Amino acid sequence: MSEGTCTSVPSQGPVRTCIASRRTLPVQRLLRCVAVRDGDGADATVRVVPDPRRRLPGRGAWITPTVEAYETAVQRRAFARALHVPADADTQLVLEHIGAAKEKETDY
């Protein structure tokens, strides 16, 4: 038996890599985002939308749900790279979702 193959840490379930920080985290600590195309042909626009239930079809990108991670991802064009969409894709709904989730945490 080789050393290092057995770990004493229990499995935390599926893990994904944050597109902003590049850290590997359990899916419960990340927000999945997907690209949605509105319209057909050359007039189509692309929006990046949050998928907190992890059910929408298509390629997903995972991000730590913080404003700092969002800003880093936008600056690095990480959404475009991970989702294979144009760099000018609208990501505003992701920021709004993160802000709303943050407000829910602080409401008493």
Backbone torsions as a table, in degrees:
resi	resn	phi	psi	omega
1	MET	NA	133.5	-178.6
2	SER	-87.3	150.2	178.7
3	GLU	-75.1	151.4	175.6
4	GLY	87.2	-4.9	-179.3
5	THR	-87.5	-21.0	-179.3
6	CYS	-104.5	126.7	178.4
7	THR	-115.1	149.5	179.5
8	SER	-95.5	-1.4	179.7
9	VAL	-84.7	125.4	179.1
10	PRO	-67.9	150.9	179.6
11	SER	-65.3	137.3	179.0
12	GLN	-99.9	12.8	-177.7
13	GLY	87.7	-162.7	-177.9
14	PRO	-65.0	144.6	176.0
15	VAL	-124.1	150.7	178.0
16	ARG	-136.9	166.3	-179.6
17	THR	-104.4	129.8	177.2
18	CYS	-68.8	132.8	-178.1
19	ILE	-71.6	-18.1	-179.1
20	ALA	-92.2	-53.0	-174.6
21	SER	-91.8	-16.4	-176.7
22	ARG	65.5	16.4	176.4
23	ARG	-85.5	143.4	176.8
24	THR	-91.3	123.3	-176.5
25	LEU	-136.3	159.3	174.2
26	PRO	-63.1	148.1	-176.6
27	VAL	-60.3	-25.4	179.9
28	GLN	-66.2	-21.1	-178.7
29	ARG	-98.9	3.1	-178.2
30	LEU	-121.3	158.9	176.2
31	LEU	-109.1	127.5	177.3
32	ARG	-86.3	137.7	177.5
33	CYS	-127.1	145.0	178.5
34	VAL	-132.3	159.0	177.7
35	ALA	-93.1	135.5	177.3
36	VAL	-122.9	127.7	179.2
37	ARG	-96.8	128.0	177.6
38	ASP	-107.0	121.6	179.6
39	GLY	95.5	-179.8	-178.3
40	ASP	-125.0	155.7	172.7
41	GLY	64.1	-143.3	-175.5
42	ALA	-71.0	-20.5	-179.4
43	ASP	-85.4	-0.6	-176.8
44	ALA	-67.9	138.2	173.1
45	THR	-110.9	154.7	-177.9
46	VAL	-118.6	129.4	175.0
47	ARG	-119.4	143.6	172.5
48	VAL	-100.4	123.0	-175.9
49	VAL	-119.8	147.9	176.4
50	PRO	-72.1	147.4	178.3
51	ASP	-131.4	71.5	-174.6
52	PRO	-64.8	-25.7	178.6
53	ARG	-85.7	-7.5	178.3
54	ARG	58.8	45.6	-176.9
55	ARG	-122.3	-16.3	-176.8
56	LEU	-67.8	146.5	-179.7
57	PRO	-74.3	158.1	174.1
58	GLY	106.3	176.0	179.9
59	ARG	-64.8	136.1	179.6
60	GLY	-112.2	150.2	172.6
61	ALA	-122.3	139.4	-174.9
62	TRP	-111.3	134.6	-178.1
63	ILE	-138.9	144.9	172.7
64	THR	-66.2	127.3	-172.9
65	PRO	-77.9	65.0	174.7
66	THR	-129.4	154.9	178.6
67	VAL	-63.5	-37.9	179.5
68	GLU	-61.5	-44.3	178.9
69	ALA	-65.5	-40.2	178.0
70	TYR	-59.6	-48.6	-178.9
71	GLU	-62.3	-39.1	177.0
72	THR	-63.5	-44.3	-179.7
73	ALA	-62.8	-40.8	179.0
74	VAL	-66.7	-44.6	-179.3
75	GLN	-61.1	-39.7	-179.1
76	ARG	-86.0	-0.5	-176.1
77	ARG	57.6	36.3	-176.2
78	ALA	-70.3	-33.1	177.5
79	PHE	-62.3	-46.5	-179.6
80	ALA	-61.0	-43.4	-178.2
81	ARG	-67.9	-45.0	-175.9
82	ALA	-72.9	-34.2	-175.8
83	LEU	-99.1	-2.4	-179.9
84	HIS	58.7	49.9	178.9
85	VAL	-125.7	166.6	177.5
86	PRO	-61.6	151.9	-178.0
87	ALA	-64.4	-22.9	-179.0
88	ASP	-90.3	15.6	178.5
89	ALA	-60.7	141.6	-177.6
90	ASP	-76.1	120.2	-179.6
91	THR	-112.3	10.4	-174.0
92	GLN	-59.3	-36.0	-179.3
93	LEU	-63.5	-31.1	177.5
94	VAL	-66.4	-46.1	179.5
95	LEU	-62.4	-42.1	178.7
96	GLU	-62.6	-40.6	178.8
97	HIS	-64.1	-43.4	179.5
98	ILE	-63.1	-43.3	178.3
99	GLY	-63.0	-41.8	179.3
100	ALA	-66.2	-39.3	178.8
101	ALA	-66.0	-38.0	178.7
102	LYS	-64.9	-40.5	178.2
103	GLU	-63.4	-40.5	179.5
104	LYS	-62.6	-36.4	179.3
105	GLU	-64.3	-36.9	-174.3
106	THR	-90.0	-13.1	177.6
107	ASP	-72.4	139.5	179.7
108	TYR	-116.4	NA	NA
